[in-house]
Amino acid sequence: MIQRPPIDPAELALPMFWPIAAAKALFDAELGLAAHNLKFLAEEAKLATVPQPRFATANTVRLELRTLSLRDFSGVDTGGLPTLVDAPYAGHSAVIADYADGQSLVQTLKANGVSKVFLTDWKSATPDMKDLEVDQYLAEINVCVDDLGGRVNLVGLCQGGWMAAMFAARFPQKVERLVLAGSPIDADAGNGPIRTLANETSMTFYEQLVSEGGGLMPGLFMLAGWKDMHPEEQYVQKHIDLYEHIDDPAYLRKTELFESWYENPVDLPGRWYLQVIQSIFKENLLAKGQFVALGRTVNLTTITCPVYLLAGEADDITPREQVFAAERLLGTPSAQIIKRLAPGGHIGLFMGASTLRDVWPEIARWIALGQ
């Protein structure tokens, strides 16, 4: 906070100068406050026009498909089974898996024995993609897996987790090990706000959003919804924090990096979005074994490979109950299912420094057993 500048003791020795000294101190303080405010406003403006997020780790694009770019972080081919990280396709970019140097899930996996790492970098939907459905996305994951040799270790993050589980149920022979992190496998479990919104809001509302988006679900609409889940934090507290740390370069760099990811949402195909709301979150068809994927009704009991379930202790986006429900829904024997509850909330599961340091190395070593 701005501190009142000290008054020269020599000025205080002469009472006639006291009013002048006080006025000078106030003037200097106001100049300092004005400079502070201008700095704050400049930074706020900068954050409002943040650049697109960038991957922290060197990579190449192995495949360029309609819905995704398959990114290869492996470097030199050391052999072994590939690990495919299925990033969330829920409004933010896949940079969540490779957020910053030293704070990256990709780097953590590689540093702990997972040598061949690939990532689904989902593309923001364009108007010509408005009618794509879940099947198109599953089909392109299947193309990626086949291109990688036909069998992978699969890591699903958040929404990418239910898609990974759906893929593993549809093609169980193609998945060696499965990680589901913050993944809503049973949408009826727990009491999170997403479940409440899905069940209590009519499809007409979601259809209207898609109509307003010209057949797409605009990322900006979803971003506003996420912010409204924590309005005090998003609309008040983060601006107060920025104001109080405006002279801290490290804080500003960290804030700019996060905002470049958070404030650049991606658009979703309207038909895909409405299908997910109706079938996954309202009707819970995946958990019930009634979802039809690529021409087959998929049942999670067909998944028998080793599975690792990771949930956040304070996750109000995907409560632990929705993740851990997989234990009773999958066909994998309980002895081959590991459950881990990590401190923190939803986003921290994938990009939080403490979780990357304390939890993911164990998961990486577990994955490496299947290479």
Summary of the structure (lengths in Angstrom):
residues: 371
radius of gyration: 24.5
end to end distance: 53.2
largest distance: 92.0
contacts: 1226
relative contact order: 0.15
helix: 51%
strand: 15%
